[in-house]
Amino acid sequence: MAGAVEWSIRARFFVNFNCAHDCPYQFDMLPSHGPCRGVAALEIDEGRYGSVALDRLKAAVAFSWPGAISEGGGQVLTVIDERAAPDQRAALLRIMSGEDAGPGADFFRIFAATVDMRHGPLFSAIEFEIDIDQRRAAVVVPGVIDSRGEPLHDGSGRIRRVRVDMPEGFEHRQAEVGRGWTRISGPMPMRLTDAHGLFARLALSADPAPRPVPTVAESAP
């Protein structure tokens, strides 16, 4: 990592992928239905790329693989907050493409190594609302992405809470599990119905060494 730009972000994060509610990927298993595809969105509470501040910016990314993520051959569509200035756009694109992170430092770097086709980037308004504790989220990129997340329910219809703890996770240390629905138009069309949803706080940086990662119980900055 000699000469690389130092960066870090703390963000709130929502994911909706096509697998079962208990996403096998969280446990190093194969996808529920063969291919793996979905969308993720985040809002940065605190972030910096070198001297460039990234606070309060939003981003969304859609992925699609023909099989397991580790088998490669994937596609990605990246959407950057239209409010971002040119230097902020460049910084977010480098972070989200994994260009300034050490091996295994974060999921952007890991996923980037499995992607063969890149669409965009798009610079657009991004509506993103998330309540991690309540397992609810909504993501809208006009004309491109419409996604929402809800809590799980048991057989009687009562809300059920499920949490995943991963002390050594490269994506999150602790996350709330729910379910989600997504429609994507454009170069990577997809539709997800009542599939895996995940709500978490992230702490990512260029450094692959262990670092403090927020849990769902911690308040956002």
N, C-alpha and C positions, 0 to 999 in steps of 0.2 A: 504493500500500500504506500510505498515511498512516493512522495510527490502528489498523492491524491488529495482532493479537497476534503476537509473535515466537514461533516454535516451530521445533523441529528433532527429527529422529529418526534413529537409526542402527539398522538392523534386519537380520535374516536373513529371506530371502524365497523362497517357492516358488510357481511358476505352472504350471498345467496348462490349456492351451487346446486347442480341437478341431482346430487346423490340423496340417499335416505337421510332422515333427520339426524341420525347418529353417524355422520360422515366418516366412512372408513379411512379416508386420508389422514384423519387425526390420529389414527392408530397404525399407520404404515401398512394399510391393506389396500386392495384393489378397489376401483370405483364400484358403486352399487349397480350401475347399469351399463358398464363398458366404457363409453366415452365420458370425459370429464369436462364440464363447461359451467360457466357462471359469471357473476359480476361481483365486484367489490367497490366500495366507496369509502372515503375518509374525509374528515375535516381536521386540519392541523391546529392544535391548540397552541403549541410552541414549536417553532422550527427554524433552522438556520442552515444555509449551505454556504460555507465560507462566511463572507460578510453580508450575504443576501438573506433578509428575514422572510420567513414563509408563514408567519402566524396568520391564522384564520382563512387560509386558502383551502380549497376543496379540490378533489380529484376523483375520478372514477376509472375503472379498468375492467374490461371484459376479456375472459380467456376461453379458449376452446381447444381441447385436445382430442384426437381420435381414440385414445385409450387412456391409460394411466398417465399422470403428469410426468413421471420418471421416464416414460417411453418416448417423450418428445413429439415432434411434429405439430406443435401447437400454433395457434394464432392469438393475436392480442389486439385489442382496440383500446387506445388510451385517450382519455378526455381530461383536459386541464381547465381549471377555473378561468373564465374569460376576464376576470378582474385582475389576474396576475400580470405584472409588468413583464417586459421582454426578458430581463435577467431572472425573474422568478419562474417564468415558463421554462427557460433553459435549465434552471436548477432542478425543477420538478421532473422534467423529462430525463435528466441524467440519473436521478434517484430511482425513478420508476422503471428505467431500463437496466438498472443494476450496474451502471458503468463506473460508479465510484464507491463500490462496496467490496470488501474482502470476500473470499470464498465462504459461502454459507452464512454470511453476515445477516441477511434478511431474506424474506420470501421474494422480494423483487429480483434480487440477484439469482436466486435459485430458479424461479419461474422463467426468467429471461433466457437461461441456458437451455430451456426446453421448447423455445418458440422459434419457428422458422419463418413466419409471416407476420408482419406488423402493419396495422391499419391506423391511419391518422398520423399525427395526433390531431384531435379536434379541440378547438378552443371555444367553449360554450358556457352559458349559464348552467350552474349545477345547483339544484335544490336538494338539500340533504338535511334530514332531521333524524335524530337518534336519541333514544332513551335506553341506555344499556340495562339498567336495573329492571325496567319493565319489558325488555325484549321487544322493542318496537322501533321501526325505522322506515323511512321513505326516501327514495332517490328518484329524481327526475332530471334527465337531460333532454330538453325539448326535442321531440322528433326522433330520438335515438334510444334512450333508456327510460323505462318506467318500472320501478322495483319497490317492493315493500316487505317488511319483516314483521312477524307477529310471534307471540309466545306459543309454546306447545300446550296441548290440552290432553287430559286423560279421557277415558272412555265415557265418563259422565259429562264431559264438557268443561270441567273445572281446569283452570290454568295450572300447569305443572312446570316446576322449575328444574332445569337440568344445567349443570355447570361442568366445564372441562378444565382441569388443572394440568398444566404442562410446565413444570419448573424449568425445563431446558428447551422450551419451544422457541423456534426461530421466528415465529409469527406472533405469538402471544404467550403469556404465562398463565392467564386465566381468562375464560370467556364464557358468556352465557349462550346457551343453545336454544334455537327456536326454529321457525320455519319461514319460508319466503316464496314470493311470486315475482317473476320478472318477464318483461317483454323487451326485446332489443330489435331495432330496425337498422337497416344500413348494411355495411359490408359483412357483418357477423350476426345475422338474424338468429334469434333463439327465443324460446318460450319455456319458462320453468313454472311448474305448478306444485304448490305444497311440498317444497323440497327443503334441503338443509339451509338453515339460517344461523348466523353466528354474529355475536355482538361483543365487541372487546375494546380495550384501550391498548394502544401500541406505544412502544418506545424503540425506535429504530435508529441506527447510526452506521457509519462506514466501518466501524470496528467490529470484527467478528468475535472479539473476546466477550466473556460474560458481562452483562450489564443489568442494572435494575430495570425491571419491566413492570408497569403498573398492573394492579389487579382490578377486577371489576368493582371492588369495594372502595377504591380510591376515587376521590373527586377529581374532575377535570380541572386543569389549571384555570 
